[in-house]
Amino acid sequence: MRFSLLFDSKPRLSVVAFFLGVLTFLAFFWQWHSFGLYEDDYAFIGAMMNRSWGEMLDTILRDTMEL
């Protein structure tokens, strides 16, 4: 019994599987650039938006040191 369904003697099945994989990838990531921040996202990042780069780095380092 053969367990390899994608790479058997029928190369058409491999080609179809490849194109289905590419199509699935494109369909999943096609609109990634239009995703934005929503109101619930600001609850998590709102405090960091008003900080300078130095304050943000201090916060990140302090939070990682607590782990």
C-alpha positions as CSV (number, residue, x, y, z in Angstrom):
1,M,0.0,0.0,0.0
2,R,1.4,3.4,-1.0
3,F,1.2,6.2,1.6
4,S,2.5,9.0,-0.6
5,L,-0.5,10.6,-2.1
6,L,1.2,13.8,-3.4
7,F,4.3,12.3,-5.0
8,D,3.2,9.1,-6.6
9,S,3.5,8.1,-10.2
10,K,0.9,10.7,-11.2
11,P,2.7,14.0,-11.5
12,R,-0.6,15.8,-12.1
13,L,-1.6,15.3,-8.5
14,S,1.6,17.0,-7.3
15,V,1.0,19.9,-9.7
16,V,-2.6,20.3,-8.5
17,A,-1.5,20.1,-4.8
18,F,1.1,22.7,-5.5
19,F,-1.3,25.1,-7.1
20,L,-3.9,24.6,-4.4
21,G,-1.2,25.5,-1.8
22,V,-0.3,28.6,-3.7
23,L,-3.9,29.6,-4.2
24,T,-4.6,29.1,-0.5
25,F,-1.6,31.1,0.5
26,L,-2.6,34.0,-1.8
27,A,-6.2,33.9,-0.6
28,F,-5.1,34.0,3.0
29,F,-2.6,36.9,2.7
30,W,-4.2,38.9,-0.2
31,Q,-5.7,41.7,1.9
32,W,-3.1,41.8,4.7
33,H,-2.2,45.4,3.9
34,S,-5.7,46.6,4.6
35,F,-5.9,45.2,8.1
36,G,-5.7,48.0,10.6
37,L,-6.0,48.9,14.2
38,Y,-9.5,48.5,15.7
39,E,-10.9,50.0,18.9
40,D,-10.0,47.0,21.0
41,D,-6.4,47.2,19.8
42,Y,-6.0,50.6,21.3
43,A,-6.7,49.2,24.8
44,F,-3.4,47.3,24.5
45,I,-1.2,49.7,22.7
46,G,-2.8,53.1,23.5
47,A,-0.4,53.8,26.4
48,M,2.7,53.1,24.3
49,M,1.6,55.4,21.4
50,N,2.3,58.5,23.4
51,R,5.7,57.5,24.7
52,S,9.1,58.4,23.2
53,W,11.4,55.7,21.9
54,G,13.5,55.9,25.1
55,E,10.5,55.4,27.3
56,M,9.3,52.5,25.2
57,L,12.7,50.8,25.4
58,D,12.8,51.3,29.2
59,T,9.3,49.8,29.5
60,I,10.2,46.8,27.4
61,L,13.5,46.2,29.2
62,R,11.8,46.5,32.6
63,D,9.0,44.1,31.6
64,T,11.4,41.6,30.3
65,M,13.6,41.7,33.4
66,E,10.5,40.9,35.6
67,L,10.2,37.5,33.8
